[in-house]
């Protein structure tokens, strides 16, 4: 019409163009369409953060005796620090220190390169069932998921949430494609879809991405509660942990 010299007046009905992944608002007099990965309004963010803080406090209090015994056992079993601190990538690419009880020998990171050929994961993650770097106490901690307990402090600090995606390492993220970057569009979690869907049985990294994206696309507070309940069931059965 413009090429023909015909004047065109177009009414764009943006305000009825509503889906879960975008909404229309204004900046001054300019209409703006905002695209986002999850529908998480301010009210829901407050509830989720409140749940994280309350559960984090309860988790630290209830697990304190276990953490004390674990700390002593680690110190007696092998030389090295009690806690393992590792840089992980959080929401929107922010780096943070994730805390776990040390379940490997102190030189584990250096020995990882030697074991890459035995990686049992297809993709960017490294996982090995009979990992020789794991200490005697560490194997027990992993079987019972006790090594994860210090992450309650990450939850309290706000770098992690109770439920979310698995926090990747910086070297993993460097190899991410566009779709995989969606995994870090929300806070990583102490538990999540991967953990309650047979984490040790999942050997394909793309399957983990699929589970994480499914969680992001279908996020709700009730889904978080469902995953937390399922996590308790998995822990009581001591299933899928290595």
C-alpha positions as a Markdown table, in Angstrom:
| # | Residue | x | y | z |
|---|---|---|---|---|
| 1 | Unk | 0.0 | 0.0 | 0.0 |
| 2 | Unk | 2.9 | 2.4 | 0.8 |
| 3 | Unk | 4.5 | 1.7 | -2.5 |
| 4 | Unk | 1.2 | 2.4 | -4.3 |
| 5 | Unk | 0.8 | 5.7 | -2.4 |
| 6 | Unk | -2.2 | 4.4 | -0.4 |
| 7 | Unk | -2.6 | 5.8 | 3.1 |
| 8 | Unk | -2.9 | 3.0 | 5.7 |
| 9 | Unk | -4.2 | 3.3 | 9.3 |
| 10 | Unk | -3.6 | 0.1 | 11.2 |
| 11 | Unk | -5.1 | -0.7 | 14.6 |
| 12 | Unk | -2.8 | -3.1 | 16.4 |
| 13 | Unk | -4.8 | -4.9 | 19.1 |
| 14 | Unk | -1.8 | -5.6 | 21.3 |
| 15 | Unk | -3.7 | -5.5 | 24.5 |
| 16 | Unk | -5.7 | -8.6 | 23.6 |
| 17 | Unk | -2.5 | -10.4 | 22.5 |
| 18 | Unk | -1.8 | -12.2 | 25.8 |
| 19 | Unk | 0.1 | -15.4 | 26.3 |
| 20 | Unk | 2.0 | -16.8 | 29.3 |
| 21 | Unk | 5.4 | -15.7 | 27.9 |
| 22 | Unk | 4.7 | -12.1 | 27.2 |
| 23 | Unk | 2.6 | -9.1 | 28.1 |
| 24 | Unk | 2.0 | -5.5 | 26.9 |
| 25 | Unk | 2.8 | -2.4 | 29.0 |
| 26 | Unk | 4.0 | 1.1 | 28.4 |
| 27 | Unk | 7.2 | 3.1 | 29.0 |
| 28 | Unk | 6.0 | 6.7 | 28.9 |
| 29 | Unk | 3.8 | 6.9 | 25.8 |
| 30 | Unk | 5.5 | 4.0 | 24.1 |
| 31 | Unk | 3.7 | 0.6 | 24.0 |
| 32 | Unk | 6.2 | -2.2 | 25.0 |
| 33 | Unk | 5.8 | -5.9 | 24.5 |
| 34 | Unk | 7.8 | -7.8 | 27.2 |
| 35 | Unk | 8.8 | -11.4 | 26.6 |
| 36 | Unk | 9.8 | -13.5 | 29.5 |
| 37 | Unk | 10.5 | -17.2 | 30.3 |
| 38 | Unk | 8.1 | -17.7 | 33.2 |
| 39 | Unk | 5.0 | -16.0 | 34.6 |
| 40 | Unk | 6.3 | -15.0 | 38.1 |
| 41 | Unk | 4.7 | -11.9 | 39.4 |
| 42 | Unk | 5.8 | -9.9 | 42.4 |
| 43 | Unk | 3.4 | -11.6 | 44.7 |
| 44 | Unk | 4.6 | -15.0 | 43.7 |
| 45 | Unk | 8.2 | -14.0 | 44.0 |
| 46 | Unk | 7.6 | -12.9 | 47.6 |
| 47 | Unk | 5.9 | -16.2 | 48.4 |
| 48 | Unk | 8.7 | -18.2 | 46.8 |
| 49 | Unk | 11.4 | -16.3 | 48.6 |
| 50 | Unk | 9.5 | -16.5 | 51.9 |
| 51 | Unk | 9.3 | -20.3 | 51.5 |
| 52 | Unk | 13.0 | -20.4 | 50.8 |
| 53 | Unk | 13.9 | -18.4 | 53.9 |
| 54 | Unk | 11.6 | -20.3 | 56.2 |
| 55 | Unk | 12.6 | -23.8 | 54.9 |
| 56 | Unk | 16.2 | -22.7 | 54.9 |
| 57 | Unk | 16.1 | -21.8 | 58.6 |
| 58 | Unk | 14.2 | -25.0 | 59.5 |
| 59 | Unk | 16.6 | -27.1 | 57.4 |
| 60 | Unk | 19.7 | -25.6 | 59.1 |
| 61 | Unk | 18.2 | -26.1 | 62.6 |
| 62 | Unk | 17.1 | -29.7 | 62.0 |
| 63 | Unk | 20.2 | -30.8 | 60.2 |
| 64 | Unk | 22.7 | -29.1 | 62.5 |
| 65 | Unk | 23.4 | -32.3 | 64.6 |
| 66 | Unk | 23.9 | -34.3 | 61.3 |
| 67 | Unk | 26.2 | -31.6 | 59.9 |
| 68 | Unk | 28.3 | -31.6 | 63.1 |
| 69 | Unk | 28.8 | -35.3 | 63.0 |
| 70 | Unk | 29.5 | -35.1 | 59.2 |
| 71 | Unk | 32.1 | -32.5 | 59.7 |
| 72 | Unk | 34.0 | -34.6 | 62.3 |
| 73 | Unk | 33.8 | -37.7 | 60.1 |
| 74 | Unk | 35.2 | -35.8 | 57.0 |
| 75 | Unk | 38.1 | -34.4 | 59.1 |
| 76 | Unk | 39.0 | -37.9 | 60.5 |
| 77 | Unk | 38.7 | -39.6 | 57.1 |
| 78 | Unk | 41.0 | -37.6 | 54.8 |
| 79 | Unk | 43.1 | -34.4 | 54.8 |
| 80 | Unk | 41.5 | -31.3 | 53.4 |
| 81 | Unk | 38.7 | -28.8 | 54.2 |
| 82 | Unk | 35.3 | -29.9 | 55.5 |
| 83 | Unk | 33.4 | -27.8 | 53.0 |
| 84 | Unk | 33.8 | -27.9 | 49.3 |
| 85 | Unk | 33.3 | -24.5 | 47.7 |
| 86 | Unk | 32.8 | -24.3 | 44.0 |
| 87 | Unk | 32.0 | -21.4 | 41.6 |
| 88 | Unk | 28.6 | -22.1 | 40.0 |
| 89 | Unk | 26.5 | -20.0 | 37.6 |
| 90 | Unk | 23.2 | -18.7 | 38.9 |
| 91 | Unk | 20.3 | -16.7 | 37.6 |
| 92 | Unk | 21.1 | -14.7 | 34.5 |
| 93 | Unk | 24.8 | -15.8 | 34.5 |
| 94 | Unk | 25.7 | -14.5 | 38.0 |
| 95 | Unk | 28.5 | -16.4 | 39.6 |
| 96 | Unk | 28.3 | -17.6 | 43.2 |
| 97 | Unk | 30.0 | -20.0 | 45.6 |
| 98 | Unk | 28.0 | -23.2 | 46.2 |
| 99 | Unk | 28.7 | -25.1 | 49.4 |
| 100 | Unk | 28.7 | -28.8 | 49.9 |
| 101 | Unk | 30.4 | -31.2 | 52.3 |
| 102 | Unk | 33.6 | -32.4 | 50.8 |
| 103 | Unk | 33.0 | -35.9 | 49.5 |
| 104 | Unk | 36.2 | -36.2 | 47.4 |
| 105 | Unk | 39.9 | -36.1 | 48.0 |
| 106 | Unk | 41.5 | -32.6 | 48.0 |
| 107 | Unk | 43.0 | -33.0 | 44.6 |
| 108 | Unk | 39.8 | -34.0 | 42.9 |
| 109 | Unk | 39.5 | -31.1 | 40.5 |
| 110 | Unk | 43.1 | -31.7 | 39.2 |
| 111 | Unk | 42.4 | -35.4 | 38.6 |
| 112 | Unk | 39.1 | -34.7 | 36.7 |
| 113 | Unk | 41.0 | -34.2 | 33.4 |
| 114 | Unk | 42.5 | -37.7 | 33.7 |
| 115 | Unk | 39.0 | -39.2 | 34.1 |
| 116 | Unk | 37.2 | -37.4 | 31.3 |
| 117 | Unk | 37.5 | -40.4 | 29.0 |
| 118 | Unk | 35.3 | -42.3 | 31.5 |
| 119 | Unk | 32.5 | -39.8 | 31.7 |
| 120 | Unk | 29.2 | -41.5 | 31.7 |
| 121 | Unk | 27.2 | -38.5 | 30.7 |
| 122 | Unk | 26.5 | -37.6 | 27.1 |
| 123 | Unk | 27.0 | -33.9 | 26.8 |
| 124 | Unk | 28.5 | -31.1 | 28.9 |
| 125 | Unk | 28.3 | -32.6 | 32.4 |
| 126 | Unk | 30.8 | -35.0 | 34.1 |
| 127 | Unk | 29.4 | -37.9 | 36.1 |
| 128 | Unk | 31.0 | -41.2 | 37.0 |
| 129 | Unk | 29.5 | -43.9 | 39.2 |
| 130 | Unk | 32.7 | -45.5 | 40.5 |
| 131 | Unk | 34.6 | -42.2 | 40.7 |
| 132 | Unk | 38.0 | -43.0 | 42.4 |
| 133 | Unk | 38.2 | -39.4 | 43.7 |
| 134 | Unk | 35.4 | -40.1 | 46.2 |
| 135 | Unk | 36.4 | -40.8 | 49.8 |
| 136 | Unk | 35.0 | -43.5 | 52.0 |
| 137 | Unk | 33.0 | -41.1 | 54.0 |
| 138 | Unk | 32.1 | -39.2 | 50.9 |
| 139 | Unk | 30.4 | -42.2 | 49.3 |
| 140 | Unk | 28.2 | -42.5 | 52.3 |
| 141 | Unk | 27.4 | -38.8 | 52.3 |
| 142 | Unk | 26.4 | -39.0 | 48.6 |
| 143 | Unk | 24.3 | -42.1 | 49.0 |
| 144 | Unk | 22.3 | -40.3 | 51.7 |
| 145 | Unk | 22.5 | -36.9 | 50.0 |
| 146 | Unk | 24.0 | -35.4 | 53.2 |
| 147 | Unk | 26.7 | -33.7 | 51.2 |
| 148 | Unk | 24.0 | -31.3 | 49.9 |
| 149 | Unk | 23.0 | -30.0 | 53.3 |
| 150 | Unk | 25.3 | -26.9 | 53.3 |
| 151 | Unk | 23.3 | -25.6 | 50.3 |
| 152 | Unk | 20.7 | -24.5 | 52.8 |
| 153 | Unk | 23.0 | -21.6 | 53.5 |
| 154 | Unk | 23.0 | -20.8 | 49.7 |
| 155 | Unk | 19.2 | -20.8 | 49.9 |
| 156 | Unk | 19.2 | -18.4 | 52.9 |
| 157 | Unk | 21.7 | -16.1 | 51.1 |
| 158 | Unk | 19.5 | -15.9 | 48.1 |
| 159 | Unk | 21.9 | -17.3 | 45.5 |
| 160 | Unk | 19.8 | -20.5 | 45.3 |
| 161 | Unk | 16.2 | -21.5 | 45.8 |
| 162 | Unk | 14.7 | -24.6 | 47.3 |
| 163 | Unk | 13.4 | -25.7 | 43.9 |
| 164 | Unk | 15.0 | -24.7 | 40.6 |
| 165 | Unk | 17.4 | -26.0 | 38.0 |
| 166 | Unk | 20.8 | -27.7 | 38.6 |
| 167 | Unk | 23.5 | -25.0 | 39.0 |
| 168 | Unk | 26.1 | -25.5 | 36.2 |
| 169 | Unk | 29.8 | -24.8 | 36.4 |
| 170 | Unk | 31.3 | -21.8 | 34.4 |
| 171 | Unk | 33.1 | -24.2 | 32.0 |
| 172 | Unk | 29.8 | -25.9 | 31.2 |
| 173 | Unk | 28.1 | -22.6 | 30.5 |
| 174 | Unk | 30.9 | -21.6 | 28.1 |
| 175 | Unk | 29.8 | -24.4 | 25.8 |
| 176 | Unk | 26.0 | -23.7 | 26.0 |
| 177 | Unk | 23.9 | -23.1 | 23.0 |
| 178 | Unk | 20.9 | -20.7 | 22.9 |
| 179 | Unk | 18.4 | -23.2 | 24.2 |
| 180 | Unk | 20.7 | -24.4 | 27.1 |
| 181 | Unk | 21.0 | -20.8 | 28.3 |
| 182 | Unk | 17.4 | -20.9 | 29.4 |
| 183 | Unk | 18.4 | -23.2 | 32.3 |
| 184 | Unk | 20.0 | -20.2 | 34.0 |
| 185 | Unk | 17.1 | -17.8 | 33.4 |
| 186 | Unk | 15.9 | -18.6 | 37.0 |
| 187 | Unk | 17.6 | -19.3 | 40.3 |
| 188 | Unk | 19.2 | -22.7 | 40.6 |
| 189 | Unk | 17.7 | -25.0 | 43.2 |
| 190 | Unk | 18.7 | -27.4 | 45.9 |
| 191 | Unk | 16.3 | -29.8 | 44.3 |
| 192 | Unk | 14.5 | -29.9 | 41.0 |
| 193 | Unk | 13.0 | -31.9 | 38.1 |
| 194 | Unk | 16.3 | -33.7 | 37.4 |
| 195 | Unk | 16.8 | -34.8 | 41.1 |
| 196 | Unk | 13.3 | -36.3 | 41.4 |
| 197 | Unk | 13.3 | -38.0 | 38.0 |
| 198 | Unk | 16.2 | -40.4 | 38.5 |
| 199 | Unk | 19.2 | -38.2 | 38.4 |
| 200 | Unk | 21.7 | -41.1 | 38.4 |
| 201 | Unk | 19.7 | -42.8 | 35.6 |
| 202 | Unk | 19.8 | -39.8 | 33.3 |
| 203 | Unk | 22.9 | -40.0 | 31.3 |
| 204 | Unk | 22.1 | -37.5 | 28.5 |
| 205 | Unk | 22.7 | -33.8 | 29.2 |
| 206 | Unk | 20.0 | -32.8 | 26.7 |
| 207 | Unk | 17.4 | -34.8 | 28.9 |
| 208 | Unk | 18.5 | -32.6 | 31.9 |
| 209 | Unk | 18.0 | -29.5 | 29.7 |
| 210 | Unk | 14.5 | -30.8 | 28.7 |
| 211 | Unk | 13.5 | -31.4 | 32.3 |
| 212 | Unk | 14.8 | -27.9 | 33.4 |
| 213 | Unk | 12.9 | -26.2 | 30.5 |
| 214 | Unk | 9.8 | -28.2 | 31.3 |
| 215 | Unk | 10.0 | -26.8 | 34.9 |
| 216 | Unk | 10.5 | -23.2 | 33.7 |
| 217 | Unk | 7.7 | -23.4 | 31.2 |
| 218 | Unk | 5.2 | -24.9 | 33.7 |
| 219 | Unk | 6.4 | -23.1 | 36.9 |
| 220 | Unk | 3.9 | -22.7 | 39.7 |
| 221 | Unk | 4.0 | -22.7 | 43.5 |
| 222 | Unk | 2.1 | -26.0 | 43.6 |
| 223 | Unk | 4.7 | -27.5 | 41.3 |
| 224 | Unk | 7.4 | -26.4 | 43.7 |
| 225 | Unk | 5.6 | -28.1 | 46.6 |
| 226 | Unk | 5.1 | -31.3 | 44.5 |
| 227 | Unk | 8.8 | -31.5 | 43.7 |
| 228 | Unk | 9.7 | -30.9 | 47.4 |
| 229 | Unk | 7.4 | -33.7 | 48.5 |
| 230 | Unk | 8.8 | -36.0 | 45.8 |
| 231 | Unk | 12.3 | -35.1 | 46.9 |
| 232 | Unk | 11.6 | -36.2 | 50.5 |
| 233 | Unk | 10.3 | -39.6 | 49.1 |
| 234 | Unk | 13.4 | -40.0 | 47.0 |
| 235 | Unk | 15.7 | -39.2 | 49.9 |
| 236 | Unk | 13.9 | -41.7 | 52.2 |
| 237 | Unk | 14.4 | -44.4 | 49.6 |
| 238 | Unk | 18.0 | -43.4 | 49.1 |
| 239 | Unk | 17.4 | -43.6 | 45.4 |
| 240 | Unk | 19.4 | -42.4 | 42.5 |
| 241 | Unk | 22.3 | -40.7 | 44.3 |
| 242 | Unk | 25.9 | -40.9 | 43.3 |
